[in-house]
């Protein structure tokens, strides 16, 4: 009898058994977290009518499933802590539906045991020295982007160049997304149609190295779902790596700006880069100086 008990105890202490127990604990924590958030989101917060016969506090499971574009049965299993696989695309959809803030979103992905593919407000790949350099370049607008066109850091002048970037949620600070879905960004671009077509072609060329990566597939799915213009440009299957270096923007604060675009690569591969926009003429130089003054005044 004692020998059998010792064998059972030894089996329970194996790395596989320990991993199984930890996974079960994570699933139950994830289920509880989802239920809690669902029950504390009102229908009005997500654009749904309350109705007279609602007894469930917050949202129903069916409503969360519908808003997140997942099956009701599958979502029910998730809240029941069933042993099912959860993709990052589904986690992203649930985070948006349940109106999670940055800390809650990070907790959701942590409980699911996977990395959040969306960029955060502070990217560890951007160093303090690079942030200081961005500040020193003012009034020249400058930012740091990755190959997916996420804006990882920027100076004050860049923050007001095409829109009020500070007012954009960090997860939405992506040049592709802003170019195709943000009205202020679009209004600032001279020759918008050409720019949209060029951006889609450049994105297709860049994505060739990242076809299996969830973050890229999520961005492609979101662009395709939110922008008919992107779908049309994407279906052209155009690819391009070269671009015109002279850019013209119709800034909301200072008017027309003619700027010379430069990519300063931060590594040996076409990944993170510092993007700068130097004035192409004296009028644009004065415009950037005025834009910097506006940005500084806003801080005060």
ZIDAQUI-V553273 format. One record per residue. N is the residue number from 1. RES is the residue in one small letter. SS is DSSP state (alpha for helix, beta for strand, coil for the rest). OMEGA is omega in degrees with one decimal (NA if undefined). BURIAL is I if it has 16 or more other C-alpha atoms within 10 Angstrom, else O. Layout:
# ZIDAQUI-V553273
n->N res->RES ss->SS omega->OMEGA burial->BURIAL
n->N res->RES ss->SS omega->OMEGA burial->BURIAL
This chain:
# ZIDAQUI-V553273
n->1 res->x ss->coil omega->-179.9 burial->O
n->2 res->x ss->alpha omega->179.5 burial->O
n->3 res->x ss->alpha omega->179.1 burial->O
n->4 res->x ss->alpha omega->178.7 burial->O
n->5 res->x ss->alpha omega->179.9 burial->O
n->6 res->x ss->alpha omega->177.9 burial->O
n->7 res->x ss->alpha omega->178.8 burial->O
n->8 res->x ss->alpha omega->179.4 burial->O
n->9 res->x ss->alpha omega->179.0 burial->O
n->10 res->x ss->alpha omega->178.5 burial->O
n->11 res->x ss->alpha omega->-179.9 burial->O
n->12 res->x ss->alpha omega->-175.6 burial->O
n->13 res->x ss->coil omega->179.0 burial->O
n->14 res->x ss->coil omega->178.1 burial->O
n->15 res->x ss->alpha omega->-180.0 burial->O
n->16 res->x ss->alpha omega->-179.9 burial->O
n->17 res->x ss->alpha omega->178.7 burial->O
n->18 res->x ss->alpha omega->178.4 burial->O
n->19 res->x ss->alpha omega->179.8 burial->O
n->20 res->x ss->alpha omega->178.9 burial->O
n->21 res->x ss->alpha omega->179.7 burial->O
n->22 res->x ss->alpha omega->178.9 burial->O
n->23 res->x ss->alpha omega->178.9 burial->I
n->24 res->x ss->alpha omega->178.0 burial->O
n->25 res->x ss->alpha omega->178.5 burial->O
n->26 res->x ss->alpha omega->-179.5 burial->I
n->27 res->x ss->alpha omega->179.7 burial->I
n->28 res->x ss->alpha omega->176.5 burial->I
n->29 res->x ss->alpha omega->178.1 burial->I
n->30 res->x ss->alpha omega->179.5 burial->I
n->31 res->x ss->alpha omega->-179.8 burial->I
n->32 res->x ss->alpha omega->-179.7 burial->I
n->33 res->x ss->alpha omega->179.0 burial->I
n->34 res->x ss->alpha omega->179.3 burial->I
n->35 res->x ss->alpha omega->-179.2 burial->I
n->36 res->x ss->alpha omega->-179.1 burial->O
n->37 res->x ss->alpha omega->179.5 burial->I
n->38 res->x ss->alpha omega->-177.0 burial->I
n->39 res->x ss->alpha omega->-178.3 burial->O
n->40 res->x ss->coil omega->173.8 burial->O
n->41 res->x ss->coil omega->180.0 burial->I
n->42 res->x ss->coil omega->177.6 burial->I
n->43 res->x ss->alpha omega->-178.6 burial->I
n->44 res->x ss->alpha omega->-178.6 burial->O
n->45 res->x ss->alpha omega->-179.2 burial->O
n->46 res->x ss->alpha omega->174.2 burial->I
n->47 res->x ss->coil omega->179.3 burial->O
n->48 res->x ss->coil omega->176.1 burial->O
n->49 res->x ss->coil omega->-178.8 burial->O
n->50 res->x ss->coil omega->-177.7 burial->O
n->51 res->x ss->coil omega->-174.4 burial->O
n->52 res->x ss->coil omega->-171.2 burial->O
n->53 res->x ss->coil omega->-178.9 burial->O
n->54 res->x ss->coil omega->176.6 burial->O
n->55 res->x ss->coil omega->-178.9 burial->O
n->56 res->x ss->coil omega->174.7 burial->O
n->57 res->x ss->coil omega->-179.1 burial->O
n->58 res->x ss->coil omega->-178.0 burial->I
n->59 res->x ss->coil omega->171.4 burial->I
n->60 res->x ss->coil omega->176.4 burial->I
n->61 res->x ss->alpha omega->-178.9 burial->I
n->62 res->x ss->alpha omega->-179.0 burial->O
n->63 res->x ss->alpha omega->176.9 burial->I
n->64 res->x ss->alpha omega->179.4 burial->I
n->65 res->x ss->alpha omega->-179.5 burial->I
n->66 res->x ss->alpha omega->-178.6 burial->O
n->67 res->x ss->alpha omega->-178.8 burial->O
n->68 res->x ss->alpha omega->179.4 burial->I
n->69 res->x ss->coil omega->174.3 burial->O
n->70 res->x ss->coil omega->-179.9 burial->O
n->71 res->x ss->coil omega->-180.0 burial->O
n->72 res->x ss->alpha omega->179.6 burial->I
n->73 res->x ss->alpha omega->-178.8 burial->O
n->74 res->x ss->alpha omega->179.8 burial->O
n->75 res->x ss->alpha omega->177.0 burial->I
n->76 res->x ss->alpha omega->176.8 burial->O
n->77 res->x ss->alpha omega->-180.0 burial->O
n->78 res->x ss->alpha omega->178.5 burial->I
n->79 res->x ss->alpha omega->176.8 burial->I
n->80 res->x ss->coil omega->178.1 burial->O
n->81 res->x ss->coil omega->174.9 burial->I
n->82 res->x ss->coil omega->-179.8 burial->O
n->83 res->x ss->coil omega->179.9 burial->O
n->84 res->x ss->coil omega->179.3 burial->O
n->85 res->x ss->coil omega->-179.9 burial->O
n->86 res->x ss->coil omega->-179.4 burial->O
n->87 res->x ss->coil omega->178.1 burial->O
n->88 res->x ss->alpha omega->177.7 burial->I
n->89 res->x ss->alpha omega->178.7 burial->I
n->90 res->x ss->alpha omega->178.2 burial->O
n->91 res->x ss->alpha omega->177.8 burial->I
n->92 res->x ss->alpha omega->-180.0 burial->I
n->93 res->x ss->alpha omega->178.4 burial->I
n->94 res->x ss->alpha omega->179.3 burial->I
n->95 res->x ss->alpha omega->179.6 burial->I
n->96 res->x ss->alpha omega->-179.2 burial->O
n->97 res->x ss->alpha omega->-176.7 burial->I
n->98 res->x ss->coil omega->174.2 burial->I
n->99 res->x ss->coil omega->-178.7 burial->I
n->100 res->x ss->coil omega->172.3 burial->I
n->101 res->x ss->coil omega->-172.9 burial->O
n->102 res->x ss->alpha omega->-180.0 burial->O
n->103 res->x ss->alpha omega->179.3 burial->O
n->104 res->x ss->alpha omega->177.9 burial->O
n->105 res->x ss->alpha omega->178.2 burial->I
n->106 res->x ss->alpha omega->178.7 burial->I
n->107 res->x ss->alpha omega->178.7 burial->I
n->108 res->x ss->alpha omega->-179.0 burial->I
n->109 res->x ss->alpha omega->178.9 burial->I
n->110 res->x ss->alpha omega->178.4 burial->O
n->111 res->x ss->alpha omega->179.2 burial->I
n->112 res->x ss->coil omega->177.3 burial->I
n->113 res->x ss->coil omega->-179.9 burial->O
n->114 res->x ss->coil omega->-178.2 burial->O
n->115 res->x ss->coil omega->176.0 burial->O
n->116 res->x ss->coil omega->-177.7 burial->I
n->117 res->x ss->coil omega->-179.2 burial->I
n->118 res->x ss->coil omega->177.5 burial->I
n->119 res->x ss->coil omega->177.6 burial->I
n->120 res->x ss->coil omega->179.9 burial->I
n->121 res->x ss->coil omega->178.8 burial->O
n->122 res->x ss->coil omega->-178.2 burial->O
n->123 res->x ss->coil omega->-177.9 burial->O
n->124 res->x ss->coil omega->-179.8 burial->O
n->125 res->x ss->coil omega->177.6 burial->O
n->126 res->x ss->coil omega->-175.8 burial->O
n->127 res->x ss->coil omega->176.1 burial->O
n->128 res->x ss->alpha omega->180.0 burial->O
n->129 res->x ss->alpha omega->178.7 burial->O
n->130 res->x ss->alpha omega->176.5 burial->I
n->131 res->x ss->alpha omega->177.8 burial->O
n->132 res->x ss->alpha omega->178.5 burial->O
n->133 res->x ss->alpha omega->176.9 burial->O
n->134 res->x ss->alpha omega->179.6 burial->I
n->135 res->x ss->alpha omega->-177.7 burial->I
n->136 res->x ss->alpha omega->-179.1 burial->O
n->137 res->x ss->coil omega->-179.7 burial->O
n->138 res->x ss->coil omega->14.1 burial->I
n->139 res->x ss->coil omega->177.7 burial->I
n->140 res->x ss->coil omega->176.6 burial->I
n->141 res->x ss->beta omega->-178.9 burial->I
n->142 res->x ss->beta omega->177.1 burial->I
n->143 res->x ss->beta omega->172.9 burial->I
n->144 res->x ss->beta omega->179.3 burial->I
n->145 res->x ss->beta omega->168.7 burial->I
n->146 res->x ss->coil omega->-175.0 burial->I
n->147 res->x ss->coil omega->178.5 burial->I
n->148 res->x ss->coil omega->179.4 burial->I
n->149 res->x ss->coil omega->169.3 burial->I
n->150 res->x ss->beta omega->177.3 burial->I
n->151 res->x ss->beta omega->-173.3 burial->I
n->152 res->x ss->beta omega->178.9 burial->I
n->153 res->x ss->beta omega->-178.9 burial->I
n->154 res->x ss->beta omega->176.1 burial->I
n->155 res->x ss->coil omega->-172.6 burial->I
n->156 res->x ss->alpha omega->-179.0 burial->I
n->157 res->x ss->alpha omega->176.5 burial->I
n->158 res->x ss->alpha omega->-178.9 burial->I
n->159 res->x ss->alpha omega->177.8 burial->I
n->160 res->x ss->coil omega->-174.2 burial->I
n->161 res->x ss->coil omega->-176.8 burial->I
n->162 res->x ss->coil omega->175.5 burial->I
n->163 res->x ss->coil omega->173.8 burial->I
n->164 res->x ss->coil omega->-172.4 burial->O
n->165 res->x ss->alpha omega->178.4 burial->I
n->166 res->x ss->alpha omega->-179.2 burial->O
n->167 res->x ss->alpha omega->179.8 burial->O
n->168 res->x ss->coil omega->177.2 burial->O
n->169 res->x ss->coil omega->-178.1 burial->O
n->170 res->x ss->alpha omega->-177.6 burial->I
n->171 res->x ss->alpha omega->-179.9 burial->O
n->172 res->x ss->alpha omega->179.7 burial->I
n->173 res->x ss->coil omega->-178.7 burial->I
n->174 res->x ss->beta omega->-173.6 burial->I
n->175 res->x ss->alpha omega->177.4 burial->I
n->176 res->x ss->alpha omega->-177.9 burial->I
n->177 res->x ss->alpha omega->-179.3 burial->I
n->178 res->x ss->alpha omega->-179.0 burial->I
n->179 res->x ss->alpha omega->-174.9 burial->I
n->180 res->x ss->alpha omega->-174.0 burial->I
n->181 res->x ss->alpha omega->-175.9 burial->I
n->182 res->x ss->coil omega->-174.5 burial->I
n->183 res->x ss->alpha omega->179.9 burial->O
n->184 res->x ss->alpha omega->178.9 burial->O
n->185 res->x ss->alpha omega->-179.5 burial->I
n->186 res->x ss->alpha omega->-178.9 burial->I
n->187 res->x ss->alpha omega->-178.0 burial->I
n->188 res->x ss->coil omega->-174.7 burial->I
n->189 res->x ss->beta omega->172.0 burial->I
n->190 res->x ss->coil omega->-176.3 burial->I
n->191 res->x ss->coil omega->-175.9 burial->O
n->192 res->x ss->alpha omega->-177.2 burial->I
n->193 res->x ss->alpha omega->178.8 burial->O
n->194 res->x ss->alpha omega->-179.2 burial->O
n->195 res->x ss->alpha omega->178.1 burial->I
n->196 res->x ss->alpha omega->-179.0 burial->I
n->197 res->x ss->alpha omega->179.0 burial->I
n->198 res->x ss->alpha omega->-178.9 burial->I
n->199 res->x ss->alpha omega->178.0 burial->I
n->200 res->x ss->alpha omega->179.1 burial->I
n->201 res->x ss->alpha omega->179.1 burial->I
n->202 res->x ss->alpha omega->178.7 burial->I
n->203 res->x ss->alpha omega->178.0 burial->I
n->204 res->x ss->alpha omega->179.3 burial->I
n->205 res->x ss->alpha omega->-179.6 burial->I
n->206 res->x ss->alpha omega->-174.9 burial->I
n->207 res->x ss->alpha omega->-179.7 burial->I
n->208 res->x ss->coil omega->178.7 burial->O
n->209 res->x ss->coil omega->-173.1 burial->O
n->210 res->x ss->coil omega->-171.7 burial->O
n->211 res->x ss->coil omega->-176.1 burial->O
n->212 res->x ss->coil omega->-174.4 burial->O
n->213 res->x ss->coil omega->-176.1 burial->O
n->214 res->x ss->alpha omega->-177.3 burial->I
n->215 res->x ss->alpha omega->178.9 burial->I
n->216 res->x ss->alpha omega->179.8 burial->I
n->217 res->x ss->alpha omega->177.6 burial->O
n->218 res->x ss->alpha omega->179.4 burial->I
n->219 res->x ss->alpha omega->178.1 burial->I
n->220 res->x ss->alpha omega->179.7 burial->I
n->221 res->x ss->alpha omega->-179.2 burial->O
n->222 res->x ss->alpha omega->178.0 burial->O
n->223 res->x ss->alpha omega->-179.2 burial->I
n->224 res->x ss->alpha omega->-178.4 burial->I
n->225 res->x ss->alpha omega->-173.5 burial->O
n->226 res->x ss->alpha omega->-174.2 burial->O
n->227 res->x ss->coil omega->173.0 burial->O
n->228 res->x ss->alpha omega->179.2 burial->O
n->229 res->x ss->alpha omega->177.6 burial->I
n->230 res->x ss->alpha omega->-179.9 burial->I
n->231 res->x ss->alpha omega->179.9 burial->I
n->232 res->x ss->alpha omega->-179.9 burial->O
n->233 res->x ss->alpha omega->-177.8 burial->I
n->234 res->x ss->alpha omega->-178.0 burial->I
n->235 res->x ss->coil omega->176.3 burial->O
n->236 res->x ss->coil omega->-179.6 burial->O
n->237 res->x ss->coil omega->177.3 burial->O
n->238 res->x ss->coil omega->174.6 burial->O
n->239 res->x ss->coil omega->-180.0 burial->I
n->240 res->x ss->coil omega->176.8 burial->O
n->241 res->x ss->coil omega->-179.7 burial->O
n->242 res->x ss->coil omega->178.4 burial->O
n->243 res->x ss->coil omega->175.7 burial->O
n->244 res->x ss->coil omega->-178.2 burial->O
n->245 res->x ss->coil omega->178.7 burial->O
n->246 res->x ss->beta omega->-179.6 burial->O
n->247 res->x ss->beta omega->174.3 burial->I
n->248 res->x ss->beta omega->179.7 burial->I
n->249 res->x ss->beta omega->176.3 burial->I
n->250 res->x ss->beta omega->-173.2 burial->I
n->251 res->x ss->beta omega->-176.6 burial->I
n->252 res->x ss->coil omega->-175.5 burial->I
n->253 res->x ss->coil omega->-172.0 burial->O
n->254 res->x ss->coil omega->177.5 burial->I
n->255 res->x ss->beta omega->-173.2 burial->O
n->256 res->x ss->beta omega->177.3 burial->I
n->257 res->x ss->beta omega->173.7 burial->I
n->258 res->x ss->beta omega->-171.1 burial->I
n->259 res->x ss->beta omega->176.4 burial->I
n->260 res->x ss->beta omega->-177.1 burial->I
n->261 res->x ss->beta omega->176.4 burial->I
n->262 res->x ss->beta omega->172.3 burial->O
n->263 res->x ss->beta omega->175.6 burial->I
n->264 res->x ss->beta omega->-173.5 burial->O
n->265 res->x ss->beta omega->-175.8 burial->I
n->266 res->x ss->coil omega->179.1 burial->O
n->267 res->x ss->coil omega->-177.5 burial->O
n->268 res->x ss->coil omega->-178.3 burial->O
n->269 res->x ss->coil omega->179.9 burial->O
n->270 res->x ss->coil omega->179.4 burial->O
n->271 res->x ss->coil omega->178.8 burial->O
n->272 res->x ss->coil omega->-179.7 burial->I
n->273 res->x ss->beta omega->172.6 burial->I
n->274 res->x ss->beta omega->-178.3 burial->I
n->275 res->x ss->beta omega->180.0 burial->I
n->276 res->x ss->beta omega->179.4 burial->I
n->277 res->x ss->beta omega->-179.9 burial->I
n->278 res->x ss->beta omega->-178.7 burial->I
n->279 res->x ss->beta omega->-179.7 burial->I
n->280 res->x ss->coil omega->178.9 burial->I
n->281 res->x ss->coil omega->-175.4 burial->O
n->282 res->x ss->alpha omega->179.4 burial->O
n->283 res->x ss->alpha omega->178.6 burial->O
n->284 res->x ss->alpha omega->176.5 burial->I
n->285 res->x ss->alpha omega->178.8 burial->I
n->286 res->x ss->alpha omega->177.8 burial->O
n->287 res->x ss->alpha omega->178.9 burial->I
n->288 res->x ss->alpha omega->177.8 burial->I
n->289 res->x ss->alpha omega->177.4 burial->I
n->290 res->x ss->alpha omega->179.2 burial->I
n->291 res->x ss->alpha omega->176.7 burial->I
n->292 res->x ss->alpha omega->178.3 burial->I
n->293 res->x ss->alpha omega->177.6 burial->O
n->294 res->x ss->alpha omega->-179.6 burial->I
n->295 res->x ss->alpha omega->179.1 burial->I
n->296 res->x ss->alpha omega->-179.8 burial->O
n->297 res->x ss->alpha omega->179.2 burial->O
n->298 res->x ss->alpha omega->179.4 burial->O
n->299 res->x ss->alpha omega->179.3 burial->O
n->300 res->x ss->coil omega->NA burial->O
